[in-house]
Amino acid sequence: MNANSIPNASLSPDFTIPLIADIAYDPNARLLGQARTLDAFTLLTKTQGQHMYLADQRSIDRQPLIAALVASQPAPAKLFLNQIVDAEKQQLLWQGESSDACISETNATYQYLSGNIKRRDLIGHLSSDGKETYHGGALANAHYLFICAESLWKREPLWELILGISNTGQYTVHPKLPPIPLNCKIVLVGSSALYSVSYVEERSFSSAFPLLGELVDEIALPEHTEHDYLEWLVALAKESHITLVQSALAPIFAFSSRLADHQKHLSLMTDPMVQLLQQACAYNDTDIIDDSAIQYALTQQTHRHNASQKLSAQSFDDNFINLPTQGTMIGQINGLTVLDAAEYCYGEPARITASVHYGDGEVADIERKSELGGNIHAKGLMILSSCLYRIFGKDAPLHLNANIVFEQSYQEIDGDSASLAEYCALMSAIAEQPIDQGIAATGAIDQFGQVQAIGGVNEKIEGFFDLCQRRGLTGSQGVILPKSNVQQLNLKREVLNAISQKQFHLYQVEHIDEAVTILMKHPAGIADEDGQFPDETLYGLVQARLEGLAGYPDDDRSIFAKWLDKLKLSS
């Protein structure tokens, strides 16, 4: 067994799931993990003249969470807007009791506005039937007014209106009415990006909306427990009139962990979770769902979105895309990429090749030169070059040029997750040592050769596995990945089964030396005090090739190394 092999227990999350029979429905479970937002909302209820911005996520259902926030606080008392005449001056005041001159009252604890909001929806209006009766808007009818920030942002006059009302604490409906004091608390609900723009660009925004509540879209274990999360799930299911049985929980927890992209995190994204439960009910034709219903719903969900993935797989199967998964090749390696659509992402292997020749030390990125490489990919190649010079060019310039390219790639490549694979391909090309084509590699590297985490690790592994499986697993195929990504592994059942049967392998690495050893079956080698690597090691072969390109005699040791030895003897 390879020392870098990942134990089977680390390939998927492991949860201690409580009995669902012990869980009672609690609407407050909707607020799981939202301590910061709850603190901000509690402050909102206790402060004067301060309003709140609720920064949410696209996949969190707003209205049930807003209802849970409001329910977490004591119910406010009903108030009446009474018209007071004092010393021939009319004014409007909110009071606890209604007078004969009451013109409005609070009818709702809270209200949520979005979409095509109108001015009269906010401040109300006077009737035009001659009686001049005031019809209160949301600002007068509700104790808490939640407004979609994006809806206001699209209509600048309304945005300015809310900012003005929030800062002055009053608003005017009609010249015949005195200004109405602001009684309700305003909560703008929108993205964090819109909050940042407003805070910087709008001078009065920070004074009107000093309270920020940022919703989180996942929780971490053991900060919260599986019991807490199951209460949250039960609340979602109950509100959708769905009954979960015990067997359904394991696949739901695994799905949630995959959404959160971490073995010890669970997702709070309500939209995809509720949609999955509802789809499972529809397929099962009942409101009681078990594990088979969840698994089938997940399978069909993938089937509905993977059309482009199927077309891509067909190109590999028809050999339109040349990418060997068996045998060995010099200067060629299988890297791993992720194609991310709006609603679906999948992994796809990519053939990376490197060629070297005599030159002035440049490692050329053909993707960048052809304007198909992004800035982060270019940065990864520069780091690769720096790493190469750190190992082999400390005392003298390198007399080689190298070209690295993603073969048969016709769209922009970005990200640094291929830099480990590119480095290994370059070492293979220089040392003229073949790489096992059955092993793909993913990982970013730093200047010191440390292998760093990358994104989409599950999709990348599964993409390469699917290709190997369609061609027939050989028992020697696998993927090299950064050790820091192991905590994100949450692989589908087919991959887990193949690994347990030793038909597919995963290797974790922390340093580039480990990766080249796995791929080329040669130890990387450790340099001596003169900077020389043993001849039989991979780096010894690289060093010999570089010295040959530099014009040194084809001898066991370079002139430079022998000269250093003479200096030691003379001293």
Order of alpha helices (4+ residues) and beta strands (2+ residues): alpha-beta-alpha-beta-beta-beta-beta-alpha-beta-beta-alpha-beta-alpha-alpha-beta-beta-beta-alpha-alpha-beta-beta-alpha-beta-alpha-beta-alpha-beta-alpha-alpha-beta-beta-beta-beta-alpha-alpha-beta-alpha-beta-beta-beta-beta-alpha-beta-alpha-beta-alpha-alpha-alpha
